[in-house]
């Protein structure tokens, strides 16, 4: 089989944990933060797992990151 190319944009946005979950950061954290509450800004720092329905699509974009 031929090798697959990794989608570099997806590679920088997603990372895989040791247990195999695909994690992503929340959007909207880079600017316009002065008017947001401190609690809201803290929540942007957390990583969240993607939904199982998106897993197949991300797996196609970063084939060698997943086990």
MIDREN-454449 format. One record per atom (N, C-alpha, C): residue number from 1; y negated, x negated, z. Coordinates in nm, 3 decimals. Layout:
! residues N
+-----+---------+---------+---------+
: pos :       Y :       X :       Z :
+-----+---------+---------+---------+
: NUM :       Y :       X :       Z :
...
+-----+---------+---------+---------+
//
This chain:
! residues 67
+-----+---------+---------+---------+
: pos :       Y :       X :       Z :
+-----+---------+---------+---------+
:   1 :   0.119 :  -0.084 :   0.000 :
:   1 :   0.000 :   0.000 :   0.000 :
:   1 :  -0.125 :  -0.088 :   0.000 :
:   2 :  -0.230 :  -0.042 :  -0.068 :
:   2 :  -0.354 :  -0.120 :  -0.064 :
:   2 :  -0.423 :  -0.104 :   0.071 :
:   3 :  -0.508 :  -0.203 :   0.101 :
:   3 :  -0.584 :  -0.197 :   0.225 :
:   3 :  -0.694 :  -0.093 :   0.214 :
:   4 :  -0.735 :  -0.037 :   0.328 :
:   4 :  -0.843 :   0.060 :   0.331 :
:   4 :  -0.968 :  -0.007 :   0.384 :
:   5 :  -1.083 :   0.031 :   0.331 :
:   5 :  -1.208 :  -0.025 :   0.381 :
:   5 :  -1.257 :   0.057 :   0.500 :
:   6 :  -1.308 :  -0.015 :   0.598 :
:   6 :  -1.365 :   0.050 :   0.717 :
:   6 :  -1.507 :   0.094 :   0.685 :
:   7 :  -1.541 :   0.214 :   0.729 :
:   7 :  -1.679 :   0.264 :   0.714 :
:   7 :  -1.762 :   0.202 :   0.825 :
:   8 :  -1.858 :   0.114 :   0.787 :
:   8 :  -1.930 :   0.034 :   0.886 :
:   8 :  -2.021 :   0.120 :   0.974 :
:   9 :  -2.075 :   0.230 :   0.921 :
:   9 :  -2.156 :   0.318 :   1.003 :
:   9 :  -2.075 :   0.385 :   1.111 :
:  10 :  -1.954 :   0.427 :   1.077 :
:  10 :  -1.866 :   0.489 :   1.176 :
:  10 :  -1.816 :   0.386 :   1.275 :
:  11 :  -1.795 :   0.263 :   1.230 :
:  11 :  -1.746 :   0.159 :   1.318 :
:  11 :  -1.847 :   0.128 :   1.428 :
:  12 :  -1.976 :   0.136 :   1.395 :
:  12 :  -2.078 :   0.107 :   1.496 :
:  12 :  -2.103 :   0.226 :   1.587 :
:  13 :  -2.071 :   0.346 :   1.545 :
:  13 :  -2.099 :   0.465 :   1.625 :
:  13 :  -1.986 :   0.505 :   1.719 :
:  14 :  -1.863 :   0.473 :   1.683 :
:  14 :  -1.748 :   0.515 :   1.762 :
:  14 :  -1.676 :   0.394 :   1.819 :
:  15 :  -1.618 :   0.410 :   1.937 :
:  15 :  -1.525 :   0.308 :   1.985 :
:  15 :  -1.408 :   0.377 :   2.053 :
:  16 :  -1.297 :   0.306 :   2.055 :
:  16 :  -1.172 :   0.362 :   2.103 :
:  16 :  -1.140 :   0.302 :   2.239 :
:  17 :  -1.105 :   0.387 :   2.335 :
:  17 :  -1.070 :   0.339 :   2.468 :
:  17 :  -0.926 :   0.290 :   2.468 :
:  18 :  -0.885 :   0.234 :   2.579 :
:  18 :  -0.748 :   0.184 :   2.591 :
:  18 :  -0.645 :   0.294 :   2.584 :
:  19 :  -0.684 :   0.415 :   2.629 :
:  19 :  -0.589 :   0.526 :   2.625 :
:  19 :  -0.587 :   0.595 :   2.489 :
:  20 :  -0.676 :   0.554 :   2.396 :
:  20 :  -0.674 :   0.609 :   2.261 :
:  20 :  -0.779 :   0.715 :   2.234 :
:  21 :  -0.867 :   0.744 :   2.331 :
:  21 :  -0.974 :   0.840 :   2.306 :
:  21 :  -1.082 :   0.777 :   2.220 :
:  22 :  -1.142 :   0.857 :   2.132 :
:  22 :  -1.254 :   0.809 :   2.051 :
:  22 :  -1.382 :   0.857 :   2.118 :
:  23 :  -1.467 :   0.762 :   2.155 :
:  23 :  -1.590 :   0.792 :   2.228 :
:  23 :  -1.710 :   0.775 :   2.137 :
:  24 :  -1.814 :   0.853 :   2.166 :
:  24 :  -1.939 :   0.843 :   2.091 :
:  24 :  -2.056 :   0.857 :   2.187 :
:  25 :  -2.173 :   0.811 :   2.143 :
:  25 :  -2.293 :   0.829 :   2.223 :
:  25 :  -2.363 :   0.957 :   2.180 :
:  26 :  -2.450 :   1.007 :   2.264 :
:  26 :  -2.523 :   1.128 :   2.232 :
:  26 :  -2.640 :   1.095 :   2.142 :
:  27 :  -2.676 :   1.189 :   2.056 :
:  27 :  -2.790 :   1.169 :   1.969 :
:  27 :  -2.920 :   1.207 :   2.036 :
:  28 :  -3.031 :   1.159 :   1.981 :
:  28 :  -3.162 :   1.196 :   2.033 :
:  28 :  -3.207 :   1.114 :   2.151 :
:  29 :  -3.157 :   0.992 :   2.167 :
:  29 :  -3.194 :   0.914 :   2.283 :
:  29 :  -3.294 :   0.804 :   2.252 :
:  30 :  -3.329 :   0.785 :   2.126 :
:  30 :  -3.407 :   0.666 :   2.091 :
:  30 :  -3.557 :   0.685 :   2.106 :
:  31 :  -3.610 :   0.802 :   2.079 :
:  31 :  -3.754 :   0.819 :   2.093 :
:  31 :  -3.786 :   0.960 :   2.141 :
:  32 :  -3.913 :   0.987 :   2.170 :
:  32 :  -3.961 :   1.114 :   2.226 :
:  32 :  -3.897 :   1.140 :   2.363 :
:  33 :  -3.889 :   1.036 :   2.444 :
:  33 :  -3.823 :   1.050 :   2.573 :
:  33 :  -3.920 :   1.073 :   2.688 :
:  34 :  -4.050 :   1.056 :   2.665 :
:  34 :  -4.145 :   1.069 :   2.776 :
:  34 :  -4.151 :   1.210 :   2.831 :
:  35 :  -4.131 :   1.307 :   2.745 :
:  35 :  -4.142 :   1.445 :   2.791 :
:  35 :  -4.011 :   1.499 :   2.849 :
:  36 :  -3.905 :   1.421 :   2.841 :
:  36 :  -3.776 :   1.467 :   2.892 :
:  36 :  -3.764 :   1.435 :   3.041 :
:  37 :  -3.686 :   1.515 :   3.110 :
:  37 :  -3.664 :   1.496 :   3.253 :
:  37 :  -3.578 :   1.372 :   3.278 :
:  38 :  -3.590 :   1.316 :   3.398 :
:  38 :  -3.513 :   1.196 :   3.432 :
:  38 :  -3.363 :   1.222 :   3.423 :
:  39 :  -3.322 :   1.338 :   3.467 :
:  39 :  -3.179 :   1.372 :   3.463 :
:  39 :  -3.128 :   1.377 :   3.318 :
:  40 :  -3.209 :   1.434 :   3.230 :
:  40 :  -3.171 :   1.442 :   3.090 :
:  40 :  -3.159 :   1.302 :   3.030 :
:  41 :  -3.252 :   1.214 :   3.064 :
:  41 :  -3.248 :   1.078 :   3.011 :
:  41 :  -3.128 :   1.001 :   3.063 :
:  42 :  -3.090 :   1.027 :   3.187 :
:  42 :  -2.970 :   0.962 :   3.242 :
:  42 :  -2.845 :   1.007 :   3.169 :
:  43 :  -2.841 :   1.135 :   3.131 :
:  43 :  -2.723 :   1.187 :   3.062 :
:  43 :  -2.703 :   1.126 :   2.924 :
:  44 :  -2.811 :   1.073 :   2.864 :
:  44 :  -2.798 :   1.008 :   2.733 :
:  44 :  -2.718 :   0.879 :   2.742 :
:  45 :  -2.710 :   0.817 :   2.860 :
:  45 :  -2.641 :   0.689 :   2.873 :
:  45 :  -2.490 :   0.705 :   2.872 :
:  46 :  -2.440 :   0.824 :   2.898 :
:  46 :  -2.296 :   0.846 :   2.904 :
:  46 :  -2.237 :   0.854 :   2.764 :
:  47 :  -2.114 :   0.811 :   2.754 :
:  47 :  -2.039 :   0.828 :   2.629 :
:  47 :  -1.951 :   0.951 :   2.647 :
:  48 :  -1.934 :   1.026 :   2.539 :
:  48 :  -1.849 :   1.144 :   2.546 :
:  48 :  -1.741 :   1.135 :   2.439 :
:  49 :  -1.629 :   1.197 :   2.466 :
:  49 :  -1.517 :   1.195 :   2.372 :
:  49 :  -1.544 :   1.293 :   2.258 :
:  50 :  -1.499 :   1.257 :   2.139 :
:  50 :  -1.516 :   1.350 :   2.027 :
:  50 :  -1.409 :   1.459 :   2.037 :
:  51 :  -1.434 :   1.568 :   1.969 :
:  51 :  -1.340 :   1.680 :   1.975 :
:  51 :  -1.213 :   1.646 :   1.895 :
:  52 :  -1.102 :   1.704 :   1.932 :
:  52 :  -0.976 :   1.676 :   1.860 :
:  52 :  -0.981 :   1.714 :   1.713 :
:  53 :  -1.065 :   1.810 :   1.677 :
:  53 :  -1.072 :   1.850 :   1.537 :
:  53 :  -1.140 :   1.743 :   1.451 :
:  54 :  -1.226 :   1.660 :   1.512 :
:  54 :  -1.293 :   1.552 :   1.438 :
:  54 :  -1.212 :   1.424 :   1.435 :
:  55 :  -1.106 :   1.418 :   1.512 :
:  55 :  -1.029 :   1.294 :   1.523 :
:  55 :  -0.971 :   1.250 :   1.388 :
:  56 :  -0.921 :   1.343 :   1.310 :
:  56 :  -0.861 :   1.307 :   1.181 :
:  56 :  -0.966 :   1.251 :   1.086 :
:  57 :  -1.087 :   1.307 :   1.090 :
:  57 :  -1.193 :   1.259 :   1.001 :
:  57 :  -1.237 :   1.118 :   1.040 :
:  58 :  -1.250 :   1.093 :   1.170 :
:  58 :  -1.291 :   0.960 :   1.215 :
:  58 :  -1.179 :   0.859 :   1.191 :
:  59 :  -1.056 :   0.903 :   1.204 :
:  59 :  -0.942 :   0.815 :   1.179 :
:  59 :  -0.940 :   0.766 :   1.034 :
:  60 :  -0.985 :   0.851 :   0.943 :
:  60 :  -0.994 :   0.812 :   0.803 :
:  60 :  -1.104 :   0.708 :   0.781 :
:  61 :  -1.212 :   0.719 :   0.860 :
:  61 :  -1.324 :   0.627 :   0.843 :
:  61 :  -1.298 :   0.491 :   0.907 :
:  62 :  -1.232 :   0.489 :   1.022 :
:  62 :  -1.201 :   0.361 :   1.088 :
:  62 :  -1.050 :   0.352 :   1.110 :
:  63 :  -0.974 :   0.325 :   1.005 :
:  63 :  -0.829 :   0.333 :   1.012 :
:  63 :  -0.766 :   0.228 :   1.103 :
:  64 :  -0.828 :   0.109 :   1.117 :
:  64 :  -0.763 :   0.003 :   1.190 :
:  64 :  -0.805 :  -0.002 :   1.336 :
:  65 :  -0.896 :   0.084 :   1.378 :
:  65 :  -0.939 :   0.088 :   1.517 :
:  65 :  -0.841 :   0.169 :   1.602 :
:  66 :  -0.769 :   0.261 :   1.539 :
:  66 :  -0.680 :   0.351 :   1.613 :
:  66 :  -0.536 :   0.299 :   1.607 :
:  67 :  -0.464 :   0.330 :   1.712 :
:  67 :  -0.323 :   0.287 :   1.717 :
:  67 :  -0.232 :   0.394 :   1.664 :
+-----+---------+---------+---------+
//
